[in-house]
Amino acid sequence: MDVEILEFVVPVENNKTLFVWNIQSLLSEAQIYDRLFGVFSSFGPLYLLKVRPNAPLQPSGFFAIVKFFSASHSSKAQRQTDGRLLFQDVPLKMCVQVRLSSKQTPHFLSDSSRPLSHGCCLELANHCLGFNGWTYDIITLKELSDEGEDNGGGGEEGGVRRLRFGCLLQLNFPRHRQTTRGAAVVNDSFTCTGPDVLLHKRRKLQKLVRDKALVQAFNTVLLILLENGKVMVEVKQMLDQSLPENIEGVIHVNEFDLNEDEDEDEGWDLTVS
């Protein structure tokens, strides 16, 4: 029986990427995106969909990059859509193999160990396991204090505050009798102008650290897609699987800064091999 193993990391394999061209310019870029998303998302969850106008020296129109989490979903989509009319009066053309120019390689095709975002983790888990196929329990979520830190006067107003939160949670897959854990620490520095600002920052950091810890937990999970459509769950043996159930186990993981922006998939150049 053929199986496919999915990890909760950015998909980089060529067999998960479709390059679509021969898209007419009868619709706007946004309308084309919606039509393509409707077509390709019916085969499985998409990690990425990009629509771009053709190069200036090429005929008017658009091309698109469609990135699936699963190679089997990508292959099925190609077989059933290549050469079809779909939403226009000329057939779309597509291929799986994409060769990047040497100018720049976007991270979504270059970093095989980059964890998925929180939203992508939820989308992949819900699609493969169902909304009731997994749960999580927060073991610890608390504010961490830096010993000896000067918060700019110590008051809640008129000074620079630095907040740090840590979270340790357990991710559960009841039907598969599997559990794993994730931990994260986040921080933010800001000028406190009143108690409402402080409350808003605390709530924002609490949500962010929970999401980061959940991503860390999903990063230890393997989804095994069987040929008959069933899904199995396995947990990778990680060094931190024996994290203690107290906050001291949290402060040793990677720390995230609230001001860090996620990379954008812009400025890439693609040609068909």
MIGU-8339 format. One record per residue (C-alpha): x, y negated, z; residue number from 1; residue in three letters. Coordinates in nm, 4 decimals, padded with zeros to 6 digits. Example, Ala and Ser with C-alpha at 12.3 -4.5 7.8 and 13.67 -1.06 7.14 Angstrom:
MIGU-8339
ATOM     east    north       up  nr rest
ATOM  01.2300  00.4500  00.7800   1  Ala
ATOM  01.3670  00.1060  00.7140   2  Ser
end
This chain:
MIGU-8339
ATOM     east    north       up  nr rest
ATOM  00.0000  00.0000  00.0000   1  Met
ATOM  00.1333 -00.3423 -00.0975   2  Asp
ATOM  00.1661 -00.5935  00.1840   3  Val
ATOM  00.2622 -00.9594  00.2057   4  Glu
ATOM  00.4097 -01.1203  00.5159   5  Ile
ATOM  00.3295 -01.4839  00.5847   6  Leu
ATOM  00.5114 -01.7019  00.8366   7  Glu
ATOM  00.3951 -02.0357  00.9707   8  Phe
ATOM  00.6725 -02.2209  00.7886   9  Val
ATOM  00.6744 -02.4382  00.4783  10  Val
ATOM  00.6427 -02.2086  00.1736  11  Pro
ATOM  00.9387 -02.2521 -00.0618  12  Val
ATOM  00.9254 -01.9467 -00.2882  13  Glu
ATOM  00.8744 -02.0125 -00.6602  14  Asn
ATOM  00.6090 -01.7414 -00.6824  15  Asn
ATOM  00.3882 -01.9493 -00.4549  16  Lys
ATOM  00.4058 -02.2577 -00.6789  17  Thr
ATOM  00.2043 -02.3246 -00.9939  18  Leu
ATOM  00.3026 -02.5961 -01.2391  19  Phe
ATOM -00.0092 -02.7137 -01.4248  20  Val
ATOM -00.0010 -02.9297 -01.7356  21  Trp
ATOM -00.2092 -03.0264 -02.0399  22  Asn
ATOM -00.4408 -03.2217 -01.8092  23  Ile
ATOM -00.6303 -03.4853 -02.0066  24  Gln
ATOM -00.6565 -03.8484 -01.8971  25  Ser
ATOM -01.0360 -03.8602 -01.9243  26  Leu
ATOM -01.0663 -03.8677 -01.5449  27  Leu
ATOM -00.8879 -04.0731 -01.2818  28  Ser
ATOM -00.6006 -03.9259 -01.0821  29  Glu
ATOM -00.8230 -03.8969 -00.7744  30  Ala
ATOM -01.0989 -03.7212 -00.9711  31  Gln
ATOM -00.8483 -03.4769 -01.1206  32  Ile
ATOM -00.7162 -03.4025 -00.7708  33  Tyr
ATOM -01.0678 -03.3221 -00.6483  34  Asp
ATOM -01.1391 -03.0962 -00.9490  35  Arg
ATOM -00.8080 -02.9096 -00.9147  36  Leu
ATOM -00.8507 -02.8698 -00.5397  37  Phe
ATOM -01.1970 -02.7249 -00.5918  38  Gly
ATOM -01.0641 -02.4745 -00.8457  39  Val
ATOM -00.7471 -02.3571 -00.6737  40  Phe
ATOM -00.8576 -02.3633 -00.3093  41  Ser
ATOM -01.1164 -02.0979 -00.4016  42  Ser
ATOM -00.8271 -01.8493 -00.4334  43  Phe
ATOM -00.6756 -01.9238 -00.0928  44  Gly
ATOM -00.5595 -02.2097  00.1313  45  Pro
ATOM -00.3272 -02.4619 -00.0308  46  Leu
ATOM -00.0170 -02.5984  00.1338  47  Tyr
ATOM  00.0179 -02.8786 -00.1180  48  Leu
ATOM -00.1437 -03.0265 -00.4281  49  Leu
ATOM  00.0183 -03.3113 -00.6199  50  Lys
ATOM -00.1153 -03.4847 -00.9306  51  Val
ATOM  00.1101 -03.7177 -01.1303  52  Arg
ATOM  00.0905 -03.8962 -01.4694  53  Pro
ATOM  00.3087 -03.7645 -01.7487  54  Asn
ATOM  00.6443 -03.9289 -01.8169  55  Ala
ATOM  00.6325 -04.2443 -02.0359  56  Pro
ATOM  00.7660 -04.0669 -02.3466  57  Leu
ATOM  00.5178 -03.7809 -02.3115  58  Gln
ATOM  00.1565 -03.7800 -02.4404  59  Pro
ATOM -00.0901 -03.9480 -02.2044  60  Ser
ATOM -00.2258 -03.7220 -01.9369  61  Gly
ATOM -00.1299 -03.5649 -01.6069  62  Phe
ATOM  00.0516 -03.2684 -01.4569  63  Phe
ATOM  00.0106 -03.1075 -01.1170  64  Ala
ATOM  00.1980 -02.8976 -00.8632  65  Ile
ATOM -00.0097 -02.6455 -00.6668  66  Val
ATOM  00.1600 -02.4766 -00.3714  67  Lys
ATOM -00.0065 -02.1798 -00.1991  68  Phe
ATOM  00.0847 -02.0188  00.1313  69  Phe
ATOM  00.0507 -01.6760 -00.0314  70  Ser
ATOM  00.2186 -01.5423 -00.3471  71  Ala
ATOM -00.0762 -01.3102 -00.4110  72  Ser
ATOM -00.3179 -01.6039 -00.4040  73  His
ATOM -00.0928 -01.7938 -00.6449  74  Ser
ATOM -00.0698 -01.4985 -00.8828  75  Ser
ATOM -00.4455 -01.4442 -00.8826  76  Lys
ATOM -00.5078 -01.8149 -00.9462  77  Ala
ATOM -00.2710 -01.8146 -01.2439  78  Gln
ATOM -00.4266 -01.5037 -01.3984  79  Arg
ATOM -00.7792 -01.6403 -01.3716  80  Gln
ATOM -00.7209 -02.0050 -01.4699  81  Thr
ATOM -00.4344 -02.0138 -01.7225  82  Asp
ATOM -00.5714 -02.1076 -02.0646  83  Gly
ATOM -00.9235 -02.1763 -01.9311  84  Arg
ATOM -01.1216 -02.4929 -01.9957  85  Leu
ATOM -01.2345 -02.5396 -01.6342  86  Leu
ATOM -01.3244 -02.9099 -01.6019  87  Phe
ATOM -01.2113 -03.0390 -01.9447  88  Gln
ATOM -01.2576 -02.9507 -02.3121  89  Asp
ATOM -00.9011 -02.8266 -02.3665  90  Val
ATOM -00.7469 -02.5361 -02.1734  91  Pro
ATOM -00.5117 -02.5963 -01.8844  92  Leu
ATOM -00.1638 -02.4474 -01.9080  93  Lys
ATOM  00.0423 -02.3312 -01.6139  94  Met
ATOM  00.3416 -02.1277 -01.5096  95  Cys
ATOM  00.4828 -02.0011 -01.1820  96  Val
ATOM  00.8539 -02.0650 -01.2291  97  Gln
ATOM  00.9505 -02.4278 -01.1692  98  Val
ATOM  01.3022 -02.5609 -01.2096  99  Arg
ATOM  01.3908 -02.8752 -01.0177 100  Leu
ATOM  01.6170 -03.1434 -01.1538 101  Ser
ATOM  01.9414 -03.1963 -00.9661 102  Ser
ATOM  01.8431 -03.5498 -00.8622 103  Lys
ATOM  01.6416 -03.4610 -00.5585 104  Gln
ATOM  01.4885 -03.1485 -00.4072 105  Thr
ATOM  01.1816 -03.2206 -00.1924 106  Pro
ATOM  01.1741 -03.0592  00.1510 107  His
ATOM  00.8671 -02.8514  00.0702 108  Phe
ATOM  01.0787 -02.6525 -00.1783 109  Leu
ATOM  01.4135 -02.6608 -00.0015 110  Ser
ATOM  01.3781 -02.5886  00.3708 111  Asp
ATOM  01.2582 -02.2347  00.4342 112  Ser
ATOM  01.2669 -02.2722  00.8135 113  Ser
ATOM  01.0682 -02.5940  00.8465 114  Arg
ATOM  00.7586 -02.5297  01.0628 115  Pro
ATOM  00.4157 -02.6053  00.9260 116  Leu
ATOM  00.2312 -02.9087  01.0530 117  Ser
ATOM -00.0375 -02.8650  01.3163 118  His
ATOM -00.3137 -02.9047  01.0591 119  Gly
ATOM -00.1591 -02.6500  00.8211 120  Cys
ATOM -00.1178 -02.3987  01.1052 121  Cys
ATOM -00.4873 -02.4253  01.1888 122  Leu
ATOM -00.5912 -02.3982  00.8242 123  Glu
ATOM -00.3808 -02.0881  00.7608 124  Leu
ATOM -00.4842 -01.9181  01.0864 125  Ala
ATOM -00.8537 -01.9916  01.0364 126  Asn
ATOM -00.8480 -01.8690  00.6768 127  His
ATOM -00.6675 -01.5422  00.7528 128  Cys
ATOM -00.8097 -01.4636  01.0982 129  Leu
ATOM -01.1361 -01.6541  01.1168 130  Gly
ATOM -01.2286 -01.9277  01.3625 131  Phe
ATOM -01.2779 -01.6689  01.6390 132  Asn
ATOM -00.9637 -01.4735  01.5583 133  Gly
ATOM -00.7340 -01.6683  01.7869 134  Trp
ATOM -00.7422 -01.8793  02.1026 135  Thr
ATOM -00.4922 -02.0635  02.3199 136  Tyr
ATOM -00.4611 -02.1328  02.6916 137  Asp
ATOM -00.2694 -02.4264  02.8348 138  Ile
ATOM -00.0402 -02.3013  03.1112 139  Ile
ATOM  00.1075 -02.6409  03.1948 140  Thr
ATOM  00.0545 -02.9927  03.0584 141  Leu
ATOM  00.2004 -03.2653  03.2754 142  Lys
ATOM  00.3796 -03.5950  03.2722 143  Glu
ATOM  00.7546 -03.5665  03.3234 144  Leu
ATOM  00.9563 -03.8320  03.5024 145  Ser
ATOM  01.3162 -03.9206  03.4270 146  Asp
ATOM  01.5077 -03.9464  03.7514 147  Glu
ATOM  01.6558 -04.2901  03.7976 148  Gly
ATOM  01.4859 -04.4353  03.4900 149  Glu
ATOM  01.4132 -04.8086  03.4861 150  Asp
ATOM  01.0707 -04.8758  03.3390 151  Asn
ATOM  01.1225 -05.2487  03.3149 152  Gly
ATOM  01.0017 -05.3699  03.6491 153  Gly
ATOM  00.8083 -05.0629  03.7606 154  Gly
ATOM  00.4667 -05.2218  03.7070 155  Gly
ATOM  00.2012 -05.1232  03.4596 156  Glu
ATOM  00.2040 -05.4614  03.2845 157  Glu
ATOM  00.4682 -05.6754  03.1187 158  Gly
ATOM  00.7461 -05.4148  03.1083 159  Gly
ATOM  00.8832 -05.1499  02.8785 160  Val
ATOM  00.7434 -04.8106  02.9736 161  Arg
ATOM  00.8728 -04.4707  02.8701 162  Arg
ATOM  00.6343 -04.1784  02.8970 163  Leu
ATOM  00.7293 -03.8128  02.8635 164  Arg
ATOM  00.4910 -03.5191  02.8594 165  Phe
ATOM  00.5634 -03.1482  02.8545 166  Gly
ATOM  00.3334 -02.8650  02.7588 167  Cys
ATOM  00.3561 -02.4866  02.7826 168  Leu
ATOM  00.0737 -02.2813  02.6306 169  Leu
ATOM -00.0117 -01.9258  02.5356 170  Gln
ATOM -00.1482 -01.8308  02.1936 171  Leu
ATOM -00.3778 -01.5274  02.1905 172  Asn
ATOM -00.4948 -01.2903  01.9165 173  Phe
ATOM -00.7528 -01.0763  02.1034 174  Pro
ATOM -00.8452 -00.8430  01.8172 175  Arg
ATOM -00.4786 -00.7606  01.7578 176  His
ATOM -00.3790 -00.7515  02.1257 177  Arg
ATOM -00.0947 -00.9947  02.0675 178  Gln
ATOM  00.0117 -01.3044  02.2606 179  Thr
ATOM  00.2951 -01.5522  02.2310 180  Thr
ATOM  00.3955 -01.8844  02.3847 181  Arg
ATOM  00.5007 -02.2281  02.2701 182  Gly
ATOM  00.6480 -02.5279  02.4499 183  Ala
ATOM  00.7225 -02.8898  02.3638 184  Ala
ATOM  00.8209 -03.2232  02.5126 185  Val
ATOM  00.7309 -03.5603  02.3580 186  Val
ATOM  00.8158 -03.9145  02.4592 187  Asn
ATOM  00.7326 -04.2709  02.3656 188  Asp
ATOM  00.8633 -04.6121  02.4711 189  Ser
ATOM  00.6338 -04.9132  02.4495 190  Phe
ATOM  00.5573 -05.2505  02.6000 191  Thr
ATOM  00.2749 -05.2110  02.8468 192  Cys
ATOM  00.0307 -05.5025  02.8251 193  Thr
ATOM -00.2355 -05.3577  03.0507 194  Gly
ATOM -00.3881 -05.0410  03.2004 195  Pro
ATOM -00.5917 -04.9729  02.8842 196  Asp
ATOM -00.2737 -04.9538  02.6762 197  Val
ATOM -00.1147 -04.7183  02.9260 198  Leu
ATOM -00.4227 -04.4954  02.9314 199  Leu
ATOM -00.4359 -04.4841  02.5505 200  His
ATOM -00.0673 -04.3897  02.5286 201  Lys
ATOM -00.1069 -04.1145  02.7865 202  Arg
ATOM -00.4024 -03.9629  02.6034 203  Arg
ATOM -00.2202 -03.9829  02.2710 204  Lys
ATOM  00.0910 -03.8150  02.4090 205  Leu
ATOM -00.1107 -03.5436  02.5808 206  Gln
ATOM -00.2733 -03.4497  02.2496 207  Lys
ATOM  00.0552 -03.4716  02.0612 208  Leu
ATOM  00.2487 -03.2506  02.3016 209  Val
ATOM -00.0306 -02.9924  02.2976 210  Arg
ATOM -00.0265 -02.9876  01.9169 211  Asp
ATOM  00.3537 -02.9573  01.9091 212  Lys
ATOM  00.3486 -02.6682  02.1546 213  Ala
ATOM  00.0836 -02.4915  01.9459 214  Leu
ATOM  00.3003 -02.5312  01.6355 215  Val
ATOM  00.5938 -02.3823  01.8255 216  Gln
ATOM  00.3781 -02.0839  01.9235 217  Ala
ATOM  00.2527 -02.0271  01.5685 218  Phe
ATOM  00.6138 -02.0358  01.4499 219  Asn
ATOM  00.6682 -01.6995  01.6260 220  Thr
ATOM  00.3752 -01.5314  01.4490 221  Val
ATOM  00.3750 -01.3093  01.1380 222  Leu
ATOM  00.0576 -01.2547  00.9364 223  Leu
ATOM  00.0637 -00.9269  00.7446 224  Ile
ATOM -00.1791 -00.9313  00.4503 225  Leu
ATOM -00.2778 -00.5802  00.3431 226  Leu
ATOM -00.3869 -00.4839 -00.0062 227  Glu
ATOM -00.7360 -00.3978  00.1171 228  Asn
ATOM -00.7871 -00.7540  00.2412 229  Gly
ATOM -00.7295 -00.6836  00.6090 230  Lys
ATOM -00.4836 -00.8873  00.8157 231  Val
ATOM -00.2493 -00.7697  01.0899 232  Met
ATOM -00.0712 -00.9932  01.3427 233  Val
ATOM  00.2767 -00.9361  01.4771 234  Glu
ATOM  00.4895 -01.1573  01.7010 235  Val
ATOM  00.8567 -01.2105  01.6291 236  Lys
ATOM  01.0893 -01.1299  01.9163 237  Gln
ATOM  01.2134 -01.4722  02.0228 238  Met
ATOM  01.4636 -01.5598  02.2910 239  Leu
ATOM  01.2104 -01.7839  02.4665 240  Asp
ATOM  00.9306 -01.5261  02.4920 241  Gln
ATOM  00.9987 -01.4965  02.8664 242  Ser
ATOM  00.9431 -01.8654  02.9421 243  Leu
ATOM  00.8540 -01.9112  03.3089 244  Pro
ATOM  00.5079 -02.0353  03.3944 245  Glu
ATOM  00.6248 -02.3710  03.5216 246  Asn
ATOM  00.7311 -02.6974  03.3679 247  Ile
ATOM  01.1004 -02.6283  03.4135 248  Glu
ATOM  01.0654 -02.3942  03.1180 249  Gly
ATOM  00.9377 -02.6796  02.9042 250  Val
ATOM  01.2178 -02.9314  02.9380 251  Ile
ATOM  01.4705 -02.7045  02.7651 252  His
ATOM  01.2911 -02.7043  02.4274 253  Val
ATOM  01.3360 -02.9571  02.1480 254  Asn
ATOM  01.2056 -03.3023  02.2305 255  Glu
ATOM  00.9894 -03.4952  01.9849 256  Phe
ATOM  00.9767 -03.8720  01.9556 257  Asp
ATOM  00.6333 -04.0202  01.8886 258  Leu
ATOM  00.7872 -04.2739  01.6514 259  Asn
ATOM  00.9298 -04.0097  01.4195 260  Glu
ATOM  00.7503 -04.0102  01.0845 261  Asp
ATOM  00.7021 -03.6918  00.8861 262  Glu
ATOM  00.8751 -03.6800  00.5509 263  Asp
ATOM  00.6664 -03.7590  00.2467 264  Glu
ATOM  00.6816 -03.5438 -00.0649 265  Asp
ATOM  00.7606 -03.8367 -00.2900 266  Glu
ATOM  01.0240 -03.9081 -00.5479 267  Gly
ATOM  01.0544 -03.5607 -00.6978 268  Trp
ATOM  01.1140 -03.4738 -01.0612 269  Asp
ATOM  01.0026 -03.1437 -01.2086 270  Leu
ATOM  01.0622 -02.9686 -01.5408 271  Thr
ATOM  00.9424 -02.6342 -01.6655 272  Val
ATOM  01.2078 -02.3633 -01.6902 273  Ser
end
